[in-house]
Amino acid sequence: MLLVPGGLPGDRVLVHREDRRAGAARATEWRLSKPSPDRIEPICEVHAHCGGCDLMGLERQAQERAKVGLLKDALMRTAGLSEAELDGLTMTSAPQSFAYRNRLRLQIDAGGRIGFYRKGSHELVQPKRCHVAVPEIDRVLARLRKLTRRHPKALGGFAFVEVRVSTSSTSLYFELKPQVSWVPVESTALLATLAQDFLVRTSADRAPQRYERFDLSERSYLYAVPGGFTQVNWAVNRLLVERVVGLASTAGSTDFIDLYSGSGNFSIPLLAAGLTGVGVEANAAAVAAASLAAREQKLPGRFVSGDALEYAKQAARRGAKFELVLLDPPRSGIKQGLEHVAALAPSHLALISCDPVTFARDLRGLLALGFCIQHLEAFDMFPQTHHLESLAWLKRAA
């Protein structure tokens, strides 16, 4: 396989130079010979420089076909599945292909300017707007840029700012640069001004945080602190959560363990659906947020702060069993310890991932431990990019 950075599925290219390392080949110089029939003109004025939306030059349906193709390729190469086994793989589309991101991270340079890094460099690109972000984020950034023009040094000590729009509020999270351990004096006034209208937090804050609310359904919600992880596409996230809860209901699951539970993205809707369970998460702030949301909604679950795999290992040694085990690990997946996770699941297991290769690798491990695939689905969580979310619903083989 030859990777062609900047090329799109369906393009025909003439490769002038390539680089081969560790068995992978990458075109370093190439020319477009015949464009894909699915190519369109990107609407973003900095698309060629930003690099964030690498599929914006493809028509929407072609984007989805390309993503399904990437996932199928990973599942065949890494998980060892056949084309026949992937016939049932479906893609759930995003309701919107633009203006969907409720969270956006922008870099800050030494001069306090805000933008995205140019592809392959730390040179800043400053778009007038981001077409995949919800309109509220563009309005916040316009205000932030106006303030920083008046106080050009106010943000120089920060590495990036993350802006997020929730059901209840808009937040700004500022991450200090590695060599800075306190909020610079010249930043204080700017942050105080922003705090009049937004939830503002910095990486130096240690005090109890105010929470953002995110509605998961008509009857459940979760909390998160500014800067804490949540999905960027809330409409598609709700579809994914709805699918997991529906599959659990069909399976007749009555209890669960949610490993890598975060702020309760899956745990809280499952509890609201009548299941009992436990969520395990290493991030103490996320555990506190999930616990508060569960208490407010009078849901019969508990959340534990700790390493998910170590918890699974100890629970398996005690002989613990759960009718449903949920796995939504970080992008790196689970390299070791799947046997402990599998030991907890006599019935069903749900694997969720944003990386096709680690998803396929972990799926291969679970299949080898005695599970079979009942449902396989991709979710277009990140339109205009090659990224996607994947779900495998597994059942213990008889």
Secondary structure, DSSP 8 states (H G I E B T S, - for coil): -EE-TT--TT-EEEEEEEEEETTEEEEEEEEEEE--TTB---S-TTHHHH-S-TTTTB-HHHHHHHHHHHHHHHHHHTS---TGGGTT-EEE--S-SSS-BSEEEEEE-TT--EEEE-TTSS-EE--S--TTB-HHHHHHHHHHHHHHHHSTTTTTTEEEEEEEE-SS-EEEEEEE-TT--S--HHHHHHHHHHTTTSEEEETT--S----EEEE-SSS-EEEE-TTS---S-HHHHHHHHHHHHHHHHHHT--EEEEET-TTTTTHHHHHHTT-EEEEEES-HHHHHHHHHHHHHTT-SEEEEES-HHHHHHHHHHTT---SEEEE---TT--SS-HHHHHHT-SSEEEEEES-HHHHHHHHHHHHHTTEEEEEEEEE--STTSS--EEEEEEEE--
